[in-house]
Amino acid sequence: MAVLKPFRGLRPDPKLARQVVSPPYDVLDSEEARKITADNPYSFLRVTKAEVDLPAEVDVHALEVYAQAQKTLQQFMQDNVLIQDEKPCFYIYKQQMGDHVQIGLVAAASVTEYQQNIIKKHELTRPDKEQDRVDHIMATQAQTGAVFLTYKADPAVNQLIDACMAQAPIYDFATEDSIRHTLYLVADDSKIAAIETAFQKINFLYIADGHHRSAAAGRVADYCKQHNANHTGLEEYNTFLTVVFPHDMMYIMDYNRVVSDLNGLSPNEFIQIVSEKFVVSESPSGAVKPKSLHSFGLYVNHTWYELTAKPGTFAADHPVEVLDVSILQNNLLQPVLGIQDPRTDKRINFVGGIRGMAELERLVNSGKYAVAFSLYPTSIEQLMDIADAGQIMPPKSTWFEPKLRDAMVVHLTPVMPAE
């Protein structure tokens, strides 16, 4: 049973919404965030990447950064840049990127269901990134970025969501990347109750993106429970901010790889060794963007090659080993290039498919990297199969687009002060 609750959202004044909402904190570095905020006093990056308002030499995880985030959030609320709804509501968040449209429910999900694996996971978290979100929630007393959830599409839920979009939206604008963002308010008590009831018939939710945010919310909730003598289970810290999309609206792009060297091999030696487990052919038409599972593109020495994994070189009946990211890691990156752990190896980097094949060429041609690999996207069905099996996906297996914008709706979560 999926428990989703309405909440009193904190959201931008409609006149300022386009200026306030920002890319998620974890897709930008500090330098990029400083450029975006330079001429925009209302950008929510001033909360999610608060180092932009501090000297450049300040460590991004310093206590003063979290204190600055809290100060800016309070100032935005005081100045009515952000205004809290008077009653608990649901929100419908529609995004359009080109021809692709996805429509999700903004809601508060249950920390307990996350901890009980009713909300299923498929990735490991890094302690430093998890701690960063804990510190941010504790300082701001808010969940400023939504966890991206999905569920197996249900016609009854679709019908309810469609009905909630019969009214005029509260926001409707396009951002600088030409993605259109539309938000609808669901304040009618009967519609809220109907949505809650419909999701109670959904057996499981799946984290698509946001494992660190959800894990951090769980840790904050545990802390507050232990330190609140009057804990009831109904406090806002028992839930976390989510946008929940049906699985058949999800758009996963390829997540490609670049490696800085050929592990002491010449390009010809490298191609010869790769051909032991892959069918290799030089591409006659340039860049290779794979069109099917188990096919790959390889760019080295100004030349593109098509790779196809040879039958018998991977476990076709294993939900993780059959993934193309696993095949590439197990049959090439690790044995040929010596990439033992892609989470920690500094020789490998990851490039979201939104940047295209030209970015892979640019990185290799620059000399910073020696070789690039393009992959076919992991499917949402593969993601759910792995989560259902209790397995963990390799790092950087999925790149979701379009990204959820921070501050479309913020979830205020008053917490117990740290001792």
C-alpha positions as CSV (number, residue, x, y, z in Angstrom):
1,M,0.0,0.0,0.0
2,A,1.5,3.4,-1.0
3,V,0.7,6.1,1.5
4,L,0.9,9.6,-0.1
5,K,-0.2,12.6,1.9
6,P,-1.1,16.2,1.0
7,F,1.0,18.9,2.7
8,R,1.1,22.7,3.0
9,G,3.5,23.5,0.2
10,L,5.8,26.4,0.2
11,R,6.0,27.7,-3.3
12,P,6.9,30.8,-5.3
13,D,4.7,33.9,-5.8
14,P,3.4,33.2,-9.3
15,K,4.8,36.4,-10.6
16,L,8.3,35.2,-9.6
17,A,8.0,31.5,-10.2
18,R,10.2,31.3,-13.4
19,Q,13.0,33.3,-11.6
20,V,12.8,31.3,-8.4
21,V,12.7,27.7,-9.6
22,S,16.1,26.2,-10.3
23,P,17.9,23.1,-11.6
24,P,18.4,20.5,-8.9
25,Y,21.4,21.1,-6.7
26,D,23.3,18.0,-7.8
27,V,23.5,18.7,-11.5
28,L,25.5,21.9,-11.1
29,D,28.9,22.7,-9.6
30,S,29.4,25.8,-7.5
31,E,30.9,27.8,-10.4
32,E,27.9,27.1,-12.7
33,A,25.5,28.0,-9.8
34,R,27.3,31.3,-9.3
35,K,26.9,32.2,-12.9
36,I,23.1,31.5,-12.8
37,T,22.6,33.5,-9.6
38,A,24.8,36.5,-10.5
39,D,21.9,38.4,-12.0
40,N,19.0,36.7,-10.3
41,P,18.4,37.6,-6.6
42,Y,15.4,35.2,-6.4
43,S,17.1,32.0,-7.7
44,F,16.4,29.1,-5.3
45,L,20.1,28.0,-5.9
46,R,20.8,30.6,-3.2
47,V,19.1,28.0,-0.8
48,T,20.2,24.7,-2.4
49,K,23.8,25.8,-3.2
50,A,24.1,28.6,-0.6
51,E,27.9,28.8,-1.1
52,V,27.1,31.2,-4.0
53,D,26.5,34.0,-1.5
54,L,29.8,33.2,0.4
55,P,33.4,33.6,-0.5
56,A,34.6,31.1,-3.1
57,E,37.2,29.6,-0.8
58,V,34.5,28.4,1.7
59,D,34.1,24.6,1.7
60,V,30.7,23.7,0.3
61,H,30.0,21.5,3.3
62,A,31.0,24.0,5.9
63,L,28.4,24.8,8.6
64,E,28.2,28.4,7.4
65,V,26.9,27.2,4.1
66,Y,24.0,25.5,5.7
67,A,23.4,28.5,7.9
68,Q,23.4,30.7,4.8
69,A,20.8,28.4,3.2
70,Q,18.5,28.7,6.3
71,K,19.0,32.5,6.3
72,T,18.1,32.9,2.6
73,L,15.1,30.6,2.9
74,Q,13.7,32.6,5.8
75,Q,14.3,35.8,3.9
76,F,12.4,34.5,0.9
77,M,9.5,33.6,3.1
78,Q,9.6,36.9,4.9
79,D,9.6,38.8,1.6
80,N,6.8,36.7,0.2
81,V,9.0,35.4,-2.6
82,L,7.9,32.0,-1.3
83,I,4.4,31.6,0.2
84,Q,3.0,28.6,2.1
85,D,-0.5,27.3,1.2
86,E,-3.0,27.6,4.1
87,K,-4.1,24.0,3.9
88,P,-2.6,20.6,3.0
89,C,-2.8,20.1,-0.8
90,F,-1.6,17.8,-3.5
91,Y,0.0,19.3,-6.7
92,I,0.2,18.1,-10.2
93,Y,3.5,18.7,-11.9
94,K,3.5,18.4,-15.7
95,Q,6.7,18.7,-17.8
96,Q,7.2,18.8,-21.5
97,M,10.5,18.4,-23.3
98,G,10.0,18.4,-27.0
99,D,7.4,15.7,-27.7
100,H,7.8,14.0,-24.4
101,V,5.3,14.8,-21.7
102,Q,5.3,13.4,-18.1
103,I,2.7,14.2,-15.4
104,G,3.4,13.5,-11.7
105,L,1.8,13.9,-8.3
106,V,3.6,16.1,-5.8
107,A,3.0,14.6,-2.4
108,A,4.6,13.7,0.9
109,A,5.6,10.0,1.0
110,S,6.0,7.9,4.1
111,V,9.5,7.5,5.7
112,T,8.2,4.3,7.3
113,E,7.3,2.9,3.9
114,Y,10.8,3.8,2.6
115,Q,12.4,2.0,5.5
116,Q,10.1,-1.0,5.0
117,N,11.0,-1.2,1.3
118,I,7.5,-0.5,0.2
119,I,9.3,2.4,-1.5
120,K,11.9,0.3,-3.3
121,K,15.5,1.3,-3.9
122,H,18.0,0.3,-6.6
123,E,21.2,2.2,-5.7
124,L,23.7,2.5,-2.9
125,T,24.3,5.9,-1.4
126,R,27.5,7.7,-0.6
127,P,27.9,8.7,3.1
128,D,29.2,12.2,2.2
129,K,26.4,13.0,-0.1
130,E,23.8,11.6,2.3
131,Q,25.3,13.6,5.2
132,D,25.1,16.8,3.1
133,R,21.4,16.4,2.7
134,V,20.9,15.6,6.4
135,D,22.7,18.8,7.3
136,H,20.7,20.8,4.8
137,I,17.4,19.5,6.1
138,M,18.4,20.1,9.7
139,A,19.5,23.7,9.0
140,T,16.7,24.8,6.7
141,Q,14.0,22.7,8.3
142,A,12.8,22.0,4.8
143,Q,13.0,19.4,2.1
144,T,14.0,21.6,-0.8
145,G,14.3,19.0,-3.6
146,A,11.9,16.2,-4.5
147,V,12.6,12.5,-4.7
148,F,11.7,11.2,-8.2
149,L,9.4,8.2,-7.7
150,T,7.6,5.9,-10.1
151,Y,4.9,3.2,-10.0
152,K,3.4,0.7,-12.3
153,A,0.8,2.8,-14.3
154,D,-2.8,2.5,-13.2
155,P,-5.7,3.7,-15.3
156,A,-7.7,4.8,-12.2
157,V,-4.9,7.0,-11.0
158,N,-4.4,8.5,-14.4
159,Q,-8.1,9.4,-14.6
160,L,-7.9,11.2,-11.2
161,I,-4.8,13.1,-12.2
162,D,-6.4,14.1,-15.5
163,A,-9.5,15.4,-13.7
164,C,-7.2,17.6,-11.5
165,M,-5.9,19.3,-14.6
166,A,-9.3,20.5,-15.8
167,Q,-8.7,23.8,-14.0
168,A,-6.2,26.6,-14.8
169,P,-2.6,25.9,-13.6
170,I,-1.0,28.1,-11.0
171,Y,2.3,28.1,-13.0
172,D,3.0,27.5,-16.6
173,F,6.3,28.6,-18.1
174,A,9.3,27.4,-20.0
175,T,12.9,27.5,-18.6
176,E,16.1,28.4,-20.5
177,D,16.5,24.8,-21.7
178,S,13.1,25.0,-23.5
179,I,11.4,22.6,-21.0
180,R,7.9,23.6,-20.1
181,H,6.8,23.3,-16.4
182,T,3.2,23.5,-15.4
183,L,1.8,23.1,-11.9
184,Y,-1.8,22.6,-10.8
185,L,-3.1,22.9,-7.2
186,V,-5.3,20.2,-5.8
187,A,-7.1,21.7,-2.8
188,D,-10.5,20.1,-3.1
189,D,-11.0,17.7,-0.2
190,S,-12.9,15.1,-2.2
191,K,-10.2,15.0,-4.9
192,I,-7.5,14.7,-2.2
193,A,-9.3,11.8,-0.6
194,A,-9.8,10.1,-3.9
195,I,-6.1,10.3,-4.8
196,E,-5.1,9.0,-1.4
197,T,-7.4,6.1,-1.7
198,A,-6.3,5.3,-5.3
199,F,-2.6,5.1,-4.2
200,Q,-3.4,2.8,-1.3
201,K,-4.1,0.2,-4.0
202,I,-0.6,0.7,-5.5
203,N,1.6,-2.0,-4.0
204,F,5.0,-0.4,-4.4
205,L,6.7,2.8,-5.3
206,Y,10.2,2.9,-6.9
207,I,12.9,5.5,-6.4
208,A,13.9,6.6,-9.9
209,D,16.2,9.4,-8.7
210,G,16.8,10.8,-5.3
211,H,18.3,8.0,-3.2
212,H,20.4,10.4,-1.1
213,R,17.5,12.7,-0.5
214,S,15.2,9.9,0.7
215,A,17.9,8.3,2.8
216,A,18.6,11.7,4.4
217,A,15.0,12.2,5.2
218,G,14.9,8.8,6.9
219,R,17.9,9.7,9.1
220,V,16.4,13.0,10.0
221,A,13.1,11.3,10.9
222,D,14.8,8.8,13.1
223,Y,16.7,11.6,14.9
224,C,13.6,13.6,15.5
225,K,11.7,10.6,16.7
226,Q,14.4,9.8,19.3
227,H,14.6,13.4,20.5
228,N,10.9,14.4,20.5
229,A,9.2,13.2,23.7
230,N,5.9,14.1,22.2
231,H,6.4,12.2,18.9
232,T,3.1,11.1,17.4
233,G,4.1,9.9,14.0
234,L,2.0,12.7,12.3
235,E,4.8,15.2,12.2
236,E,6.0,16.5,8.8
237,Y,9.4,15.0,9.4
238,N,7.9,11.6,9.1
239,T,7.3,12.2,5.4
240,F,9.5,13.3,2.5
241,L,8.9,15.4,-0.6
242,T,8.2,13.4,-3.8
243,V,7.0,13.7,-7.3
244,V,5.4,10.4,-8.4
245,F,5.1,9.5,-12.1
246,P,3.6,6.4,-13.8
247,H,6.3,4.2,-15.2
248,D,5.1,4.5,-18.8
249,M,5.7,8.3,-18.8
250,M,9.4,7.9,-17.7
251,Y,12.1,9.0,-20.1
252,I,15.5,7.5,-19.4
253,M,18.4,8.6,-21.6
254,D,21.8,6.9,-22.1
255,Y,24.5,7.5,-19.5
256,N,27.8,7.3,-21.2
257,R,31.4,6.8,-20.1
258,V,34.8,8.4,-20.8
259,V,38.1,7.1,-19.5
260,S,41.3,9.1,-19.3
261,D,43.8,6.5,-20.7
262,L,44.0,3.1,-22.4
263,N,45.8,1.4,-19.4
264,G,49.1,1.3,-21.3
265,L,47.7,-0.1,-24.5
266,S,48.0,1.4,-28.0
267,P,44.7,2.1,-29.8
268,N,45.2,-1.0,-32.1
269,E,46.1,-3.2,-29.1
270,F,43.1,-2.0,-27.3
271,I,40.7,-2.7,-30.2
272,Q,42.2,-6.2,-30.6
273,I,41.6,-7.1,-26.9
274,V,38.1,-5.6,-26.9
275,S,37.2,-7.9,-29.9
276,E,37.6,-11.0,-27.7
277,K,34.3,-10.4,-26.1
278,F,32.6,-7.9,-28.5
279,V,32.0,-8.0,-32.2
280,V,33.8,-4.8,-33.4
281,S,33.4,-2.9,-36.6
282,E,34.5,0.5,-37.6
283,S,31.5,2.9,-38.2
284,P,31.2,4.1,-41.7
285,S,29.0,7.0,-40.8
286,G,30.7,8.5,-37.8
287,A,29.2,8.8,-34.3
288,V,27.6,5.6,-32.9
289,K,24.4,6.1,-30.9
290,P,23.3,2.5,-30.0
291,K,19.8,1.5,-31.2
292,S,19.4,-1.8,-29.3
293,L,20.4,-3.6,-26.1
294,H,23.9,-5.0,-25.8
295,S,25.3,-2.7,-28.5
296,F,27.8,0.1,-27.8
297,G,29.6,2.9,-29.4
298,L,33.4,3.3,-28.9
299,Y,35.3,6.4,-29.8
300,V,39.1,6.3,-29.8
301,N,41.9,7.9,-31.9
302,H,39.3,10.0,-33.8
303,T,37.5,6.9,-34.9
304,W,34.0,5.5,-34.0
305,Y,33.4,1.7,-33.7
306,E,30.3,-0.3,-33.2
307,L,30.5,-3.0,-30.5
308,T,28.0,-5.9,-29.9
309,A,28.4,-8.1,-26.9
310,K,29.1,-11.7,-27.9
311,P,26.5,-14.3,-26.7
312,G,27.7,-16.2,-23.6
313,T,29.8,-13.3,-22.3
314,F,27.2,-12.2,-19.8
315,A,24.5,-13.8,-17.7
316,A,21.3,-13.1,-19.7
317,D,19.0,-14.4,-17.0
318,H,20.4,-12.1,-14.2
319,P,18.6,-8.8,-13.7
320,V,21.9,-6.9,-13.0
321,E,24.4,-8.7,-15.1
322,V,22.2,-8.4,-18.2
323,L,22.4,-4.6,-18.0
324,D,24.5,-2.9,-20.6
325,V,26.3,-0.9,-18.0
326,S,27.2,-4.2,-16.3
327,I,28.4,-5.8,-19.6
328,L,30.6,-2.9,-20.3
329,Q,32.0,-2.8,-16.8
330,N,32.6,-6.6,-16.5
331,N,33.8,-7.3,-20.0
332,L,35.8,-4.2,-20.9
333,L,36.2,-1.4,-18.3
334,Q,37.5,-3.7,-15.5
335,P,39.5,-6.4,-17.4
336,V,40.9,-4.3,-20.2
337,L,41.1,-0.7,-18.7
338,G,41.6,-1.7,-15.1
339,I,38.6,0.3,-13.8
340,Q,37.9,-1.8,-10.6
341,D,35.3,0.4,-8.9
342,P,33.7,3.1,-11.1
343,R,32.3,4.8,-8.0
344,T,35.8,5.7,-6.8
345,D,38.2,5.5,-9.8
346,K,39.3,9.0,-10.9
347,R,40.1,7.8,-14.4
348,I,36.5,7.4,-15.4
349,N,33.8,10.0,-15.8
350,F,30.1,9.9,-16.8
351,V,28.3,11.9,-19.4
352,G,24.5,12.3,-19.5
353,G,22.9,11.5,-22.8
354,I,21.3,14.9,-23.0
355,R,24.8,16.2,-24.0
356,G,24.9,14.0,-27.1
357,M,27.6,12.1,-29.0
358,A,29.4,15.4,-29.9
359,E,30.2,15.9,-26.3
360,L,31.9,12.5,-26.2
361,E,34.0,13.4,-29.2
362,R,34.9,16.7,-27.7
363,L,36.1,15.2,-24.5
364,V,38.3,12.7,-26.2
365,N,39.6,15.1,-28.9
366,S,40.6,17.5,-26.1
367,G,43.1,15.0,-24.8
368,K,41.6,14.9,-21.4
369,Y,40.2,11.5,-22.1
370,A,41.5,8.7,-24.3
371,V,38.3,6.8,-25.0
372,A,34.5,7.2,-24.9
373,F,31.7,4.7,-24.7
374,S,28.1,5.3,-25.7
375,L,25.4,3.0,-24.3
376,Y,21.7,2.1,-25.0
377,P,19.5,3.5,-22.2
378,T,18.5,1.3,-19.3
379,S,14.7,0.8,-19.3
380,I,12.4,1.6,-16.5
381,E,11.2,-2.0,-16.6
382,Q,14.8,-3.1,-15.9
383,L,15.1,-0.7,-13.0
384,M,11.9,-2.1,-11.4
385,D,13.0,-5.7,-12.0
386,I,16.2,-5.0,-10.1
387,A,14.4,-3.2,-7.3
388,D,11.9,-6.1,-7.1
389,A,14.7,-8.6,-6.8
390,G,16.4,-6.6,-4.0
391,Q,19.4,-6.0,-6.2
392,I,21.6,-2.9,-6.7
393,M,22.2,-1.3,-10.0
394,P,25.7,-0.3,-11.0
395,P,26.5,3.4,-10.5
396,K,25.4,5.9,-13.2
397,S,23.0,3.5,-14.9
398,T,20.2,5.9,-15.6
399,W,19.9,9.5,-16.7
400,F,16.4,10.8,-16.4
401,E,15.1,13.8,-18.4
402,P,13.5,16.2,-17.9
403,K,14.9,17.0,-14.5
404,L,12.5,18.2,-11.7
405,R,13.0,21.8,-10.9
406,D,13.7,22.7,-7.3
407,A,11.2,25.1,-5.6
408,M,8.2,24.3,-7.7
409,V,7.0,23.1,-4.2
410,V,9.0,23.0,-1.0
411,H,8.1,20.8,2.0
412,L,8.6,22.5,5.3
413,T,9.7,19.9,7.9
414,P,10.2,21.4,11.4
415,V,12.8,19.3,13.1
416,M,14.3,18.8,16.6
417,P,17.4,21.0,17.0
418,A,20.7,19.1,17.0
419,E,22.3,18.7,20.4
